[in-house]
């Protein structure tokens, strides 16, 4: 699935230009690794006077004579760079960085310099693609705002590993729903069943000390109508996002939205239980929609306005269902129906942490100052919610529904 026609030096060089991460000065000061020692021997052969420089012509000859040791796409980048040096000379450190693909500032500048000499061709203009290649191209245009990132993603994606996180979460949610449906003999509005809240996975205010419930409530849904909308949204949005950004990043946003959703309920709707994966789903969808809006001119997905409208309608329908259910007379008074506040917690995570994750494709989040600001805000909220759960319920003398 990851095999594509060679995209040419414009694609590879452009992709490398945006993929490289800028490191501090210490990156260039590191001693050469063993592979660089190999390149040092070759460099010295082309520099008998030990000047520390070789001509771009000799550099090109080296590339051609050792092409079998280089990835074809990388070789195209380097050949383009050989033609881009205006002074006609390449120093050893640049040579070693180029050959070993070291992520240094000098390497980044060399790539950028080479890319300016190349003509760019839009990924949409590629012809003769098979079904899997067209799917990868479609995902690139659905999720990435810059052509250079789309080309790099298309050229490097191998479907290894596959988008396992969203698929696994979805299968588990469906499996638990079916199990509960058989156990309760009820599939529509399961939450109205008298035994529904007795499940050990549901978040219940009386059982808030059981920490796992702040996360496991995602495996319990109010009914098939609730599960259906969540599954559709997280598969249509979450799987493409995971294909591009990886399971770690997307899983982080999803889990952060889930935890923020239950904690938000424990603070803002203290007497209500929580069920459903809406916190995580809304974190992903709101991050994706915010990313599209912030990069509107760069997003080239077809019918993007219509797609946004459909996504917002689905979210509104699901949120409206949750609000209606929350204020609908409970089937087991005095305990109310599940809260809708978890949706809002997910949206808050999506437009903060989620936007930063989606904006920095193939770049280290640790280097992003805005990322650390939002992480600090999220941590403060979690700590506040924990202390709120410990002390506020007693101080407010709140009357909670009896445990299930």
C-alpha positions in Angstrom: 0.0 0.0 0.0 3.0 2.3 0.6 4.5 1.9 -2.9 4.2 5.0 -5.1 5.6 6.2 -8.4 8.8 8.2 -7.8 7.6 11.7 -7.2 10.7 13.4 -8.5 13.1 15.8 -6.8 10.5 18.5 -6.4 8.4 16.2 -4.2 11.2 14.7 -2.2 13.2 17.9 -1.7 10.1 19.9 -0.8 9.0 17.3 1.6 12.4 17.2 3.3 12.4 21.0 3.5 9.4 21.1 5.8 10.0 17.8 7.6 13.4 18.8 9.1 13.3 19.8 12.7 15.4 22.7 13.8 17.7 21.7 16.7 19.8 23.8 18.9 23.5 24.6 18.3 24.4 21.4 20.1 23.1 19.3 17.2 26.0 20.4 14.9 28.5 19.9 17.7 27.9 16.2 18.2 30.8 13.9 17.1 30.3 12.1 13.8 28.7 8.6 14.1 30.1 5.6 12.4 28.2 6.1 9.1 29.7 9.6 8.9 33.2 8.1 9.2 32.5 6.2 6.0 31.6 9.5 4.3 34.7 11.1 5.7 36.9 8.6 3.9 35.1 9.3 0.6 35.3 13.1 1.2 39.1 13.0 1.8 39.5 11.0 -1.4 38.0 14.0 -3.3 39.9 16.5 -1.2 43.6 15.5 -1.5 44.7 19.0 -0.5 42.8 18.7 2.8 41.1 22.0 2.2 37.8 20.9 3.9 35.9 21.6 0.7 35.0 19.7 -2.5 33.4 21.0 -5.7 29.7 20.4 -6.3 30.8 18.5 -9.4 32.8 16.0 -7.3 29.9 15.8 -4.9 27.6 14.9 -7.7 30.1 12.3 -9.0 30.2 10.7 -5.5 26.4 10.5 -5.3 26.2 8.8 -8.7 29.0 6.3 -7.9 27.4 5.4 -4.5 23.8 5.6 -5.5 23.2 2.0 -4.5 23.8 3.0 -0.9 21.2 5.7 -0.9 17.4 5.7 -0.9 16.2 6.7 -4.4 14.2 9.7 -3.2 17.0 10.9 -1.0 19.4 10.6 -3.9 17.1 12.9 -6.0 17.1 15.4 -3.2 20.9 15.4 -2.9 21.4 15.6 -6.7 19.2 18.7 -6.7 21.2 20.2 -3.9 24.4 19.5 -5.8 23.1 21.9 -8.5 22.0 24.5 -6.0 25.3 25.5 -4.5 26.0 28.9 -6.0 29.6 29.0 -4.8 30.3 25.6 -6.4 31.8 24.2 -3.1 30.5 22.0 -0.3 32.3 21.8 3.1 32.7 18.5 4.9 30.1 19.2 7.6 27.4 20.0 5.1 28.5 16.9 3.1 28.2 14.7 6.2 24.9 16.2 7.2 23.5 15.7 3.7 24.7 12.1 3.4 23.7 11.0 6.9 20.4 13.0 6.9 21.4 14.7 10.2 18.7 17.1 11.4 20.9 20.2 11.8 20.3 23.9 10.9 22.8 23.7 8.1 21.1 20.7 6.6 17.7 22.4 6.8 19.1 25.5 5.1 20.7 23.4 2.4 17.4 21.6 1.7 15.5 24.9 1.6 18.1 26.3 -0.8 17.9 23.4 -3.1 14.1 23.4 -3.0 14.0 27.0 -4.3 15.7 25.8 -7.4 13.1 23.2 -8.1 9.7 23.4 -9.8 6.8 22.1 -7.8 4.1 19.9 -9.1 0.8 19.5 -7.3 0.1 16.0 -5.9 -3.4 16.2 -7.5 -1.7 16.2 -11.0 -0.1 12.8 -10.4 -1.6 10.3 -13.0 -1.9 6.6 -13.1 -2.4 6.0 -9.4 -4.0 2.8 -8.2 -6.8 2.6 -5.6 -4.6 2.6 -2.5 -2.5 5.5 -3.8 -5.6 7.5 -4.5 -6.9 6.8 -1.0 -3.6 8.0 0.5 -3.7 11.2 -1.7 -7.3 11.8 -0.6 -6.3 11.5 3.1 -3.4 13.9 2.5 -5.7 16.5 1.0 -8.4 16.0 3.7 -6.0 16.6 6.6 -3.0 18.6 5.6 -3.0 22.3 4.6 0.3 22.6 2.8 1.2 21.0 -0.5 4.7 20.2 0.6 3.4 18.3 3.6 0.9 16.4 1.5 3.7 15.4 -0.9 5.9 14.2 1.9 3.1 12.2 3.5 2.1 10.6 0.2 5.7 9.7 -0.6 6.5 8.2 2.9 3.2 6.6 4.1 3.5 2.8 4.3 0.4 1.8 6.3 2.8 0.3 8.9 1.5 0.5 11.5 -2.1 0.8 10.3 -4.5 3.2 12.2 -5.0 0.6 14.9 -5.9 3.0 17.8 -9.2 4.3 16.4 -10.2 0.9 15.0 -9.5 -0.9 18.2 -11.4 1.7 20.3 -14.4 1.5 18.0 -14.5 -2.3 18.0 -14.3 -2.3 21.8 -17.1 0.2 22.1 -19.3 -1.8 19.7 -18.5 -5.1 21.5 -19.4 -3.6 25.0 -22.6 -2.2 23.6 -23.7 -5.5 22.1 -22.8 -7.3 25.3 -24.9 -4.9 27.3 -27.7 -5.0 24.8 -27.9 -8.8 25.2 -27.6 -8.6 29.0 -30.3 -5.9 29.4 -32.4 -7.2 26.4 -32.5 -3.5 25.3 -30.6 -1.7 22.5 -32.4 1.6 22.1 -32.1 4.0 25.0 -30.3 1.4 27.1 -29.7 4.1 29.7 -33.4 4.0 30.7 -33.0 0.4 31.9 -33.0 0.1 35.7 -29.8 -2.0 35.8 -27.9 0.2 33.4 -25.9 2.3 35.9 -24.9 -0.8 37.9 -22.2 -1.5 35.3 -18.7 -1.0 36.7 -17.6 1.1 33.7 -20.1 4.0 34.1 -19.0 7.2 35.8 -21.4 7.8 38.7 -21.0 10.8 41.1 -21.3 8.6 44.2 -18.5 6.3 42.9 -16.2 9.1 41.7 -13.4 7.8 44.0 -13.1 4.8 41.6 -10.6 6.5 39.2 -11.0 4.1 36.3 -14.6 5.3 35.8 -13.3 8.7 34.5 -12.0 6.8 31.4 -14.0 3.6 31.1 -17.3 5.3 30.7 -16.5 5.6 27.0 -17.5 1.9 26.6 -21.0 2.5 27.7 -23.5 4.3 25.5 -27.0 5.6 26.0 -28.3 3.5 23.1 -27.7 2.6 19.6 -28.5 6.1 18.4 -25.8 7.4 20.7 -23.2 4.8 19.7 -24.0 5.2 16.0 -23.2 8.9 15.7 -20.1 8.6 17.8 -18.8 5.6 15.7 -19.5 7.4 12.4 -17.7 10.5 13.5 -14.7 8.9 15.0 -14.2 6.6 12.0 -14.7 9.2 9.3 -12.5 11.8 11.1 -10.3 9.8 13.5 -9.0 7.2 11.1 -7.7 9.6 8.5 -6.2 11.8 11.2 -4.4 8.8 12.7 -3.1 7.7 9.3 -1.4 11.1 9.0 -0.4 12.0 12.6 0.0 8.5 14.1 -1.6 6.7 17.0 0.4 8.4 19.7 -0.8 11.9 18.8 -4.3 11.1 18.0 -4.6 8.8 21.0 -3.3 11.6 23.2 -6.0 14.0 22.0 -8.7 11.4 22.2 -7.9 10.3 25.8 -7.3 13.9 26.9 -10.8 14.7 25.6 -12.3 11.7 27.4 -10.7 12.5 30.8 -11.6 16.2 30.4 -15.2 15.3 29.6 -15.8 13.3 32.8 -13.9 15.8 35.0 -15.9 18.6 33.5 -19.1 16.8 34.4 -17.8 16.3 38.0 -17.3 20.0 38.3 -20.2 21.5 36.3 -22.9 18.9 36.6 -22.1 17.2 39.8 -25.1 15.0 40.3 -25.2 13.4 36.9 -23.5 10.2 35.6 -21.6 10.1 32.3 -21.6 7.5 29.5 -20.4 7.5 25.9 -17.2 8.4 24.0 -18.4 11.9 23.0 -15.6 13.6 24.9 -12.9 12.0 22.8 -14.9 12.2 19.5 -15.6 15.9 20.0 -11.9 16.5 20.8 -10.9 15.0 17.4 -13.7 16.5 15.3 -13.4 20.0 16.8 -9.6 20.0 16.4 -10.0 18.9 12.7 -12.6 21.6 12.0 -10.6 24.3 13.7 -7.5 23.2 11.7 -9.5 23.5 8.5 -10.8 27.0 9.4 -7.4 28.3 10.5 -5.9 27.0 7.2 -8.8 27.6 5.0 -6.9 28.8 1.9 -4.4 25.9 2.1 -7.0 23.1 2.6 -7.7 21.6 -0.8 -10.2 18.9 0.2 -13.2 18.7 -2.1 -16.5 20.3 -0.9 -14.8 21.4 2.4 -17.7 23.8 3.2 -20.2 21.0 2.7 -18.1 18.6 4.8 -17.8 21.0 7.6 -21.6 21.6 7.5 -22.3 17.9 7.6 -19.9 17.4 10.5 -21.4 20.3 12.5 -25.0 19.0 11.8 -24.0 15.5 13.1 -22.3 17.0 16.2 -25.4 19.2 16.8 -27.8 16.3 16.5 -25.7 14.2 19.0 -25.3 17.1 21.4 -29.0 18.0 21.1 -29.9 14.4 21.9 -27.7 14.5 25.0 -29.3 17.8 26.2 -32.8 16.4 25.7 -31.9 13.2 27.5 -30.3 15.0 30.4 -33.5 16.9 31.2 -35.9 14.1 30.3 -37.6 12.6 33.4 -35.4 9.9 34.7 -36.4 6.2 34.6 -34.8 5.7 38.0 -35.3 8.8 40.1 -33.7 10.5 41.9 -30.7 9.8 39.7 -30.8 12.0 36.5 -29.9 10.8 33.0 -26.3 11.2 31.8 -24.8 14.6 31.5 -24.0 16.4 28.2 -21.1 18.5 29.7 -18.6 15.9 28.5 -19.1 17.1 25.0 -18.0 20.6 25.9 -15.0 19.2 27.7 -14.0 17.4 24.5 -14.4 20.6 22.4 -12.2 22.5 24.8 -9.4 20.0 24.4 -9.8 19.9 20.6 -9.4 23.6 20.1 -6.4 23.8 22.4 -4.2 20.7 22.5 -5.8 19.2 19.4 -5.2 22.1 17.1 -1.5 22.2 18.1 -1.1 18.5 17.5 -2.7 18.7 14.0 -0.9 21.9 13.0 2.6 20.5 13.7 2.8 17.6 11.2 6.1 15.7 11.5 7.5 18.2 14.0 8.4 17.6 17.7 5.7 18.9 20.0 8.3 19.3 22.7 9.7 22.2 20.7 6.4 24.1 20.5 5.9 26.8 23.1 2.1 26.9 22.5 2.0 23.1 23.2 3.5 23.6 26.6 1.1 26.4 27.4 -1.9 24.2 26.6 -0.3 21.2 28.5 0.1 23.5 31.5 -3.5 24.6 31.2 -4.8 21.1 30.9 -2.7 20.0 33.9 -4.0 22.8 36.0 -7.6 21.9 35.1 -7.0 18.2 36.0 -5.5 19.2 39.4 -8.3 21.6 40.1 -10.9 19.0 39.2 -9.2 16.4 41.4 -9.3 18.7 44.4 -12.8 19.8 43.6 -13.9 16.2 43.7 -12.2 15.6 47.0 -13.4 18.7 48.9 -16.3 20.5 47.0 -18.9 17.8 47.3 -18.6 17.9 51.1 -18.3 21.7 51.5 -21.3 22.3 49.3 -23.3 19.7 51.2 -24.6 18.4 47.9 -27.3 15.8 47.8 -26.2 13.1 45.4 -28.3 10.4 44.0 -27.9 7.0 45.7 -25.3 4.6 44.3 -26.6 2.2 41.7 
